Amino acid sequence: MDYIRQVEEIEKYFKDNEKEKKDFKIGVEFEHFIIDKASFKTISYYGDNGVEETLEELVSKGWKGIYEGKYLLGLNKNGTTITLEPGSQFELSINAKKDIKEIEKEYFNSLNEIVPILERKNQALITTGYQPETKISDIKILPKQRYDYMYEYFKSRGAFAHNMMKGTASLQVSFDYKSEEDYIRKFKLANIISPVIYAIFDNAFYFEGKTWNKKNLRTHIWENCDSDRCGIVDIALDEDFGYKKYAEYVLNRPPIFIDNGERLYYTGDKPYKEVFNSDDYSIEELEHVLTMFFPDVRTKKYVEVRMMDSIPYPLNFSAIALLKGILYNEKSIDKVYNYVGSTSIFDINKAKTDIIEKGLDGKLKDKTIYEIAKYIIKVAKDGLNEEEREYITPLEKMINEKKTPYDITMEKDNIDKKQALDWCVITNLVDIKN
């Protein structure tokens, strides 16, 4: 196959998805666990009062079901989509919006329908970076072909690949770009500050039911998952990085399987360049392949920032506002670039190792994560309008106290796990917006 043509086709896809600045929007995916309120154990997809039953109840309320064979695996309503991750993590994806308040409205509209169903079953949504009680070996994988392929493939990869699939939950935020230059600036900067974003939204105090004795558990898991598709894109800070380089990143790594919109087929260790027919392919195939790589910052038809643990309201909206205030304001981008200075992939990876041991006291080059966090919060506030600036206040307060979500939970752990994690459980939150 013509490698040059393959690269050009993927470059063209990125180019075709450039947006005018006036049309910039934000896309958000909120991941949660469904737990038993008494035991904090993860609710299985299967059986009585399982996650499948919850989806069926939502269908009766006007949600449209998404099926694979006989299994109900997702829902859609008014542009909001519910999907399930491999361990039945509950993901709420909201169609891209211009304003944060629009995302917030849709988020609470969905919670208003979901939470009462769970309350009747003595269940709840919880926002943590790792499931709080159930062991990975006790979680059955979702009945979805793509997850079967991934599960088998990851058996020979990193030690924590299956923990990633079944045990983690995150917040993912996506941003548009207007040109290749704009894409490069956003992509590079998001990678440079990735250790900071990981650290300030660290919300995984428990691992396999016990206390995690370090920090930034999800960082550790991703670093020990699959070097072909996780961590920092190794060419992200190259001088000539751009659409072409990201296309080559994808082409030279295995997508595990292909979904062309009509069928799935396993490709194993074959790099995408060996199976990509640039003369006869579907956009669905290419878009699927782009989702099969999980770096900290990912390119699809937008730049996707993936470092944040699942975190409770209102901190989840602080994260959205923080990133918007930086990435959607060119002056903010310049300020942060100038503040962090020249940075290498080595510097970033070293910082990621440091935050696992030291949290906010870890360093990116000569500055602590805490120092950088305080600076970027200030820059982000200046980059937002007055209304959206308020969303950052809860984050600013937490960081000024030199705390992370991990620390908030740790402070209450001497009582018991239920009280320690109560602030992450979504029960009465829906009342806030009523």
C-alpha positions as a printed NumPy array, in Angstrom:
array([[  0.   ,   0.   ,   0.   ],
       [  1.148,   3.544,  -0.722],
       [  2.388,   4.894,   2.642],
       [  2.558,   8.477,   1.395],
       [ -1.056,   8.276,   0.264],
       [ -2.07 ,   6.798,   3.616],
       [ -0.448,   9.699,   5.461],
       [ -2.093,  12.221,   3.122],
       [ -5.561,  10.752,   3.686],
       [ -5.273,  11.039,   7.454],
       [ -3.783,  14.535,   7.161],
       [ -6.743,  15.479,   4.988],
       [ -9.154,  14.242,   7.647],
       [ -7.542,  16.52 ,  10.243],
       [ -7.501,  19.436,   7.797],
       [-11.167,  18.92 ,   6.876],
       [-12.157,  19.228,  10.531],
       [-10.678,  22.661,  11.123],
       [-13.265,  25.122,  12.46 ],
       [-13.59 ,  28.869,  12.371],
       [-12.961,  30.39 ,  15.786],
       [-16.557,  31.626,  16.01 ],
       [-17.69 ,  27.999,  15.746],
       [-15.422,  26.613,  18.482],
       [-17.225,  24.322,  20.939],
       [-16.341,  22.093,  23.874],
       [-17.11 ,  18.392,  24.006],
       [-17.191,  16.55 ,  27.331],
       [-17.349,  12.916,  28.413],
       [-18.145,  12.249,  32.077],
       [-17.361,   8.742,  33.334],
       [-18.888,   7.359,  36.536],
       [-19.147,   4.077,  38.392],
       [-22.5  ,   2.676,  39.456],
       [-22.131,   1.314,  42.985],
       [-24.23 ,  -0.255,  45.71 ],
       [-24.753,   2.513,  48.268],
       [-24.303,   0.216,  51.254],
       [-21.195,  -1.717,  50.203],
       [-19.698,   0.605,  47.551],
       [-19.245,  -2.461,  45.343],
       [-19.465,  -1.971,  41.581],
       [-22.809,  -2.894,  40.023],
       [-22.475,  -5.467,  37.257],
       [-24.03 ,  -5.087,  33.836],
       [-25.656,  -8.465,  34.334],
       [-28.46 ,  -9.814,  36.511],
       [-31.254,  -8.39 ,  38.632],
       [-30.857,  -4.659,  39.233],
       [-27.819,  -4.681,  36.932],
       [-26.75 ,  -1.838,  34.695],
       [-28.629,  -3.317,  31.734],
       [-31.886,  -3.017,  33.689],
       [-31.129,   0.636,  34.399],
       [-30.647,   1.266,  30.684],
       [-33.945,  -0.473,  29.971],
       [-35.72 ,   1.825,  32.429],
       [-34.249,   4.832,  30.661],
       [-35.544,   3.483,  27.329],
       [-39.009,   3.57 ,  28.866],
       [-38.397,   7.285,  29.576],
       [-37.731,   8.146,  25.943],
       [-34.059,   7.275,  25.494],
       [-33.24 ,   5.416,  22.287],
       [-31.408,   2.14 ,  22.805],
       [-28.104,   1.213,  21.168],
       [-27.752,  -2.548,  20.831],
       [-25.102,  -5.118,  19.947],
       [-27.01 ,  -8.288,  19.184],
       [-29.473,  -8.817,  22.026],
       [-27.546,  -6.613,  24.467],
       [-28.557,  -3.048,  25.27 ],
       [-25.223,  -1.253,  25.594],
       [-25.975,   2.435,  25.172],
       [-28.579,   5.162,  24.879],
       [-29.145,   8.418,  23.071],
       [-31.501,  11.306,  23.721],
       [-31.492,  14.881,  22.448],
       [-27.823,  14.729,  21.515],
       [-26.643,  13.223,  24.821],
       [-25.236,   9.7  ,  24.663],
       [-24.797,   7.107,  27.385],
       [-22.238,   4.386,  26.724],
       [-20.642,   1.747,  28.914],
       [-16.931,   1.163,  29.345],
       [-15.56 ,  -2.418,  29.66 ],
       [-16.221,  -2.742,  33.403],
       [-19.71 ,  -1.181,  33.031],
       [-18.443,   2.301,  33.841],
       [-21.256,   4.702,  32.982],
       [-20.164,   7.358,  30.479],
       [-22.262,  10.417,  29.726],
       [-21.218,  12.205,  26.511],
       [-22.733,  15.598,  25.814],
       [-22.834,  17.039,  22.32 ],
       [-20.313,  19.823,  21.902],
       [-21.512,  23.211,  23.167],
       [-20.13 ,  26.738,  22.998],
       [-20.794,  27.66 ,  26.616],
       [-20.034,  25.756,  29.794],
       [-23.469,  26.535,  31.215],
       [-25.039,  24.649,  28.299],
       [-22.969,  21.576,  29.15 ],
       [-23.913,  21.944,  32.792],
       [-27.619,  22.124,  31.931],
       [-27.471,  18.94 ,  29.847],
       [-25.446,  17.155,  32.517],
       [-28.028,  17.862,  35.186],
       [-30.952,  17.124,  32.87 ],
       [-29.512,  13.633,  32.417],
       [-28.789,  13.184,  36.127],
       [-32.384,  14.124,  36.895],
       [-33.466,  11.037,  34.983],
       [-30.712,   8.629,  35.996],
       [-30.281,   9.254,  39.734],
       [-33.899,   8.517,  40.816],
       [-33.765,   5.132,  39.068],
       [-30.587,   4.241,  40.94 ],
       [-31.944,   5.565,  44.259],
       [-34.846,   3.079,  44.075],
       [-32.295,   0.267,  43.824],
       [-30.134,   1.64 ,  46.643],
       [-27.473,   2.398,  44.034],
       [-25.621,   5.569,  43.093],
       [-23.231,   7.117,  40.619],
       [-19.805,   7.83 ,  42.082],
       [-17.063,   9.998,  40.577],
       [-13.66 ,   8.555,  41.409],
       [-10.606,   7.788,  39.3  ],
       [-10.665,   4.121,  40.294],
       [-13.565,   1.964,  41.439],
       [-13.556,   2.089,  45.24 ],
       [-14.229,  -1.452,  46.422],
       [-14.631,  -4.317,  43.939],
       [-11.524,  -6.131,  42.738],
       [-10.797,  -6.25 ,  39.014],
       [-10.988, -10.049,  38.973],
       [-14.587,  -9.842,  40.219],
       [-15.797,  -7.488,  37.461],
       [-17.216,  -9.197,  34.378],
       [-16.361,  -7.526,  31.122],
       [-19.162,  -6.021,  29.073],
       [-20.638,  -8.244,  26.301],
       [-19.208,  -6.162,  23.477],
       [-17.027,  -7.547,  20.68 ],
       [-14.546,  -4.667,  20.723],
       [-13.917,  -5.17 ,  24.431],
       [-13.339,  -8.907,  23.94 ],
       [-10.691,  -8.111,  21.331],
       [ -9.058,  -5.516,  23.581],
       [ -9.138,  -7.764,  26.634],
       [ -7.355, -10.587,  24.819],
       [ -4.824,  -8.258,  23.198],
       [ -3.922,  -6.585,  26.487],
       [ -3.119,  -9.916,  28.157],
       [  0.336,  -9.655,  26.649],
       [  0.811,  -5.935,  27.262],
       [  1.282,  -3.836,  30.42 ],
       [  0.673,  -5.151,  33.926],
       [ -2.232,  -2.747,  34.513],
       [ -3.973,  -2.884,  31.118],
       [ -6.995,  -4.734,  32.487],
       [ -7.155,  -2.369,  35.46 ],
       [ -7.361,   0.457,  32.93 ],
       [-10.218,  -1.229,  31.085],
       [-12.39 ,  -2.276,  34.014],
       [-11.288,  -0.147,  36.947],
       [-10.688,   3.456,  35.881],
       [-12.931,   6.432,  35.178],
       [-12.056,   9.856,  33.841],
       [-13.239,  13.207,  32.594],
       [-12.344,  13.962,  28.963],
       [-12.649,  17.399,  27.366],
       [-12.306,  18.183,  23.648],
       [-11.373,  21.396,  21.851],
       [-11.58 ,  22.544,  18.233],
       [ -8.714,  24.009,  16.209],
       [ -8.82 ,  26.541,  13.358],
       [ -5.624,  25.627,  11.499],
       [ -2.683,  23.272,  11.683],
       [ -0.696,  25.927,  13.539],
       [ -3.494,  26.302,  16.079],
       [ -3.75 ,  22.523,  16.414],
       [ -0.01 ,  22.223,  17.071],
       [ -0.023,  24.92 ,  19.766],
       [ -2.963,  23.352,  21.601],
       [ -1.708,  19.807,  21.273],
       [  1.814,  20.625,  22.427],
       [  0.742,  22.782,  25.352],
       [ -1.796,  20.239,  26.589],
       [  0.983,  17.64 ,  26.596],
       [  3.44 ,  19.936,  28.379],
       [  1.031,  20.619,  31.247],
       [ -0.244,  17.021,  31.382],
       [  1.551,  16.193,  34.673],
       [ -0.061,  19.261,  36.228],
       [ -3.538,  18.281,  35.048],
       [ -3.046,  14.714,  36.248],
       [ -1.892,  15.899,  39.672],
       [ -4.487,  18.545,  40.473],
       [ -7.38 ,  16.243,  39.52 ],
       [ -6.005,  13.142,  41.26 ],
       [ -9.089,  11.42 ,  42.716],
       [ -8.065,   7.804,  43.329],
       [ -7.382,   7.144,  46.99 ],
       [ -8.393,   3.461,  46.858],
       [ -7.007,   0.667,  44.7  ],
       [ -8.52 ,  -2.826,  44.647],
       [-10.497,  -2.002,  47.787],
       [ -7.489,  -0.829,  49.798],
       [ -5.709,   2.488,  50.279],
       [ -3.344,   3.428,  47.431],
       [ -0.123,   4.337,  49.232],
       [  1.18 ,   6.709,  46.576],
       [ -0.474,   9.443,  44.494],
       [ -1.895,   9.693,  40.965],
       [ -2.99 ,   6.092,  40.547],
       [ -4.425,   6.586,  37.048],
       [ -1.112,   8.036,  35.894],
       [  0.611,   4.885,  37.151],
       [ -1.951,   2.632,  35.471],
       [ -1.689,   4.374,  32.101],
       [  2.106,   4.267,  32.25 ],
       [  1.851,   0.476,  32.694],
       [ -0.85 ,  -0.265,  30.167],
       [  0.445,  -0.365,  26.574],
       [  3.388,   1.694,  25.373],
       [  2.12 ,   1.555,  21.777],
       [ -0.983,   3.604,  22.531],
       [ -0.745,   5.259,  25.957],
       [  1.19 ,   8.003,  27.722],
       [  2.695,  10.951,  25.876],
       [  2.737,  10.861,  22.064],
       [  6.493,  10.487,  21.687],
       [  6.805,  12.931,  18.778],
       [  4.441,  15.551,  20.224],
       [  7.147,  18.111,  20.935],
       [  9.172,  17.613,  17.759],
       [  9.828,  20.855,  15.882],
       [  8.086,  19.495,  12.791],
       [  5.109,  18.008,  14.658],
       [  1.751,  18.457,  12.94 ],
       [ -0.992,  16.577,  11.124],
       [  1.538,  14.444,   9.242],
       [  3.42 ,  13.344,  12.351],
       [  0.238,  12.357,  14.183],
       [ -0.897,  10.437,  11.085],
       [  2.399,   8.548,  11.16 ],
       [  1.996,   7.899,  14.892],
       [ -1.29 ,   6.129,  14.125],
       [ -0.134,   4.315,  10.975],
       [  2.885,   2.742,  12.658],
       [  0.994,   1.242,  15.594],
       [ -1.56 ,  -1.585,  15.835],
       [ -5.237,  -0.594,  16.144],
       [ -6.01 ,  -4.12 ,  17.529],
       [ -9.124,  -4.43 ,  15.358],
       [-10.902,  -2.572,  12.579],
       [-14.497,  -1.363,  12.528],
       [-15.48 ,  -0.19 ,   9.039],
       [-19.098,   0.544,   9.934],
       [-20.265,  -2.834,   8.691],
       [-18.167,  -5.383,  10.6  ],
       [-15.358,  -5.792,  13.111],
       [-12.274,  -7.822,  12.375],
       [ -9.214,  -8.504,  14.505],
       [ -5.832,  -7.222,  13.29 ],
       [ -3.682,  -8.039,  16.328],
       [ -0.111,  -6.753,  16.173],
       [ -0.326,  -5.475,  12.601],
       [  0.314,  -1.722,  12.355],
       [ -2.454,   0.255,  10.72 ],
       [ -0.334,   0.924,   7.624],
       [ -0.536,  -2.789,   6.795],
       [ -4.336,  -2.843,   6.744],
       [ -5.339,   0.702,   5.749],
       [ -6.515,   0.807,   2.133],
       [ -6.227,   4.505,   1.364],
       [ -8.078,   4.008,  -1.942],
       [-11.109,   2.331,  -0.397],
       [-11.909,   3.087,   3.223],
       [-14.777,   4.571,   5.189],
       [-14.633,   7.58 ,   7.478],
       [-16.143,   5.291,  10.111],
       [-13.071,   3.049,   9.872],
       [-10.631,   5.922,  10.261],
       [-12.572,   7.482,  13.124],
       [-12.654,   4.112,  14.877],
       [ -8.893,   3.683,  14.505],
       [ -8.258,   7.125,  15.992],
       [-10.196,   6.029,  19.1  ],
       [ -8.019,   2.923,  19.505],
       [ -5.056,   4.982,  20.686],
       [ -5.235,   6.358,  24.218],
       [ -2.483,   8.943,  24.731],
       [ -2.851,  11.648,  27.368],
       [ -3.753,  14.072,  24.575],
       [ -5.432,  12.579,  21.531],
       [ -6.237,  13.83 ,  18.038],
       [ -9.554,  13.017,  16.42 ],
       [-11.569,  15.736,  14.715],
       [-10.549,  17.814,  17.713],
       [ -7.891,  17.841,  20.424],
       [ -8.993,  15.64 ,  23.32 ],
       [ -7.508,  16.166,  26.8  ],
       [ -7.719,  12.948,  28.8  ],
       [ -5.725,  13.312,  32.032],
       [ -8.405,  14.199,  34.593],
       [ -9.748,  11.556,  36.959],
       [-13.503,  11.347,  37.284],
       [-14.208,  14.102,  39.82 ],
       [-17.377,  15.314,  41.54 ],
       [-19.369,  18.421,  40.774],
       [-18.454,  21.285,  40.813],
       [-14.756,  20.378,  40.35 ],
       [-15.54 ,  18.622,  37.066],
       [-16.757,  21.937,  35.675],
       [-13.693,  23.67 ,  37.128],
       [-11.599,  21.352,  34.948],
       [-13.607,  22.262,  31.859],
       [-13.274,  25.974,  32.607],
       [ -9.544,  25.696,  33.354],
       [ -8.829,  24.1  ,  29.995],
       [-11.144,  26.427,  28.089],
       [ -9.556,  29.496,  29.666],
       [ -6.15 ,  28.337,  28.472],
       [ -6.739,  26.58 ,  25.143],
       [ -9.403,  28.911,  23.744],
       [ -7.492,  32.097,  24.487],
       [ -4.354,  32.743,  22.432],
       [ -2.886,  35.119,  25.024],
       [ -3.331,  32.427,  27.664],
       [ -1.521,  29.891,  25.504],
       [  1.392,  32.315,  25.073],
       [  1.554,  33.037,  28.804],
       [  1.65 ,  29.373,  29.805],
       [  4.221,  28.545,  27.129],
       [  6.445,  31.354,  28.387],
       [  6.007,  30.316,  32.006],
       [  6.878,  26.643,  31.603],
       [  9.669,  27.371,  29.106],
       [ 11.348,  24.915,  26.79 ],
       [ 10.189,  21.422,  27.722],
       [ 11.068,  17.962,  26.43 ],
       [  9.277,  14.615,  26.436],
       [ 11.892,  13.504,  28.981],
       [ 10.891,  16.398,  31.272],
       [  7.214,  15.469,  31.036],
       [  7.759,  11.772,  31.702],
       [ 10.053,  12.577,  34.622],
       [  7.354,  14.857,  36.067],
       [  4.745,  12.119,  35.678],
       [  6.957,   9.766,  37.666],
       [  7.491,  12.485,  40.275],
       [  3.783,  13.185,  40.852],
       [  3.146,   9.509,  41.641],
       [  5.562,   9.838,  44.564],
       [  5.042,  13.466,  45.574],
       [  1.741,  14.74 ,  44.18 ],
       [  1.663,  18.544,  44.082],
       [  5.228,  18.65 ,  45.404],
       [  6.448,  16.884,  42.296],
       [  8.341,  18.983,  39.77 ],
       [  8.166,  19.772,  36.081],
       [ 11.726,  20.906,  35.43 ],
       [ 12.555,  23.574,  38.037],
       [  9.006,  24.38 ,  39.176],
       [  6.725,  22.417,  41.478],
       [  3.39 ,  21.202,  40.172],
       [  1.781,  23.317,  42.879],
       [  3.473,  26.49 ,  41.583],
       [  2.472,  25.773,  38.002],
       [ -1.082,  24.893,  39.027],
       [ -1.552,  28.226,  40.794],
       [ -0.199,  30.065,  37.768],
       [ -2.318,  28.333,  35.137],
       [ -5.454,  28.773,  37.252],
       [ -4.831,  32.525,  37.304],
       [ -4.163,  32.591,  33.546],
       [ -7.287,  30.561,  32.826],
       [ -9.453,  32.917,  34.9  ],
       [ -8.132,  35.869,  32.934],
       [ -8.926,  34.   ,  29.715],
       [-12.624,  33.519,  30.501],
       [-15.592,  35.843,  30.588],
       [-16.967,  36.872,  33.975],
       [-19.717,  34.232,  34.042],
       [-17.469,  31.278,  33.216],
       [-14.708,  32.493,  35.519],
       [-16.842,  31.459,  38.478],
       [-16.56 ,  27.798,  37.516],
       [-12.864,  27.861,  38.459],
       [-13.478,  29.116,  42.012],
       [-13.86 ,  25.631,  43.622],
       [-10.592,  24.507,  42.027],
       [ -8.812,  27.7  ,  43.022],
       [ -9.939,  27.291,  46.628],
       [ -8.783,  23.67 ,  46.74 ],
       [ -5.358,  24.416,  45.243],
       [ -4.851,  27.463,  47.489],
       [ -5.219,  25.015,  50.375],
       [ -2.661,  22.821,  48.608],
       [ -5.092,  19.943,  48.28 ],
       [ -6.298,  17.599,  45.565],
       [ -9.434,  15.405,  45.515],
       [ -7.173,  12.578,  46.745],
       [ -6.327,  14.677,  49.825],
       [ -9.972,  15.53 ,  50.53 ],
       [-10.842,  11.825,  50.626],
       [ -7.729,  10.939,  52.648],
       [ -8.659,  13.428,  55.369],
       [-11.907,  11.523,  56.028],
       [-10.549,   8.003,  55.627],
       [ -9.849,   7.665,  59.356],
       [-13.637,   7.557,  59.862],
       [-14.582,   5.008,  57.188],
       [-14.586,   4.622,  53.42 ],
       [-18.26 ,   5.474,  53.025],
       [-17.882,   8.846,  54.731],
       [-14.548,   9.476,  53.029],
       [-16.146,   9.087,  49.601],
       [-19.55 ,  10.565,  50.368],
       [-18.594,  13.818,  48.619],
       [-18.02 ,  11.883,  45.375],
       [-21.434,  10.189,  45.392],
       [-24.095,  11.747,  43.173],
       [-27.334,  11.6  ,  45.135],
       [-28.836,  14.959,  46.012],
       [-26.693,  16.901,  43.556],
       [-29.586,  17.125,  41.159],
       [-31.343,  19.401,  43.636],
       [-28.667,  22.048,  43.129],
       [-29.961,  22.902,  39.678],
       [-33.681,  22.552,  40.396]])
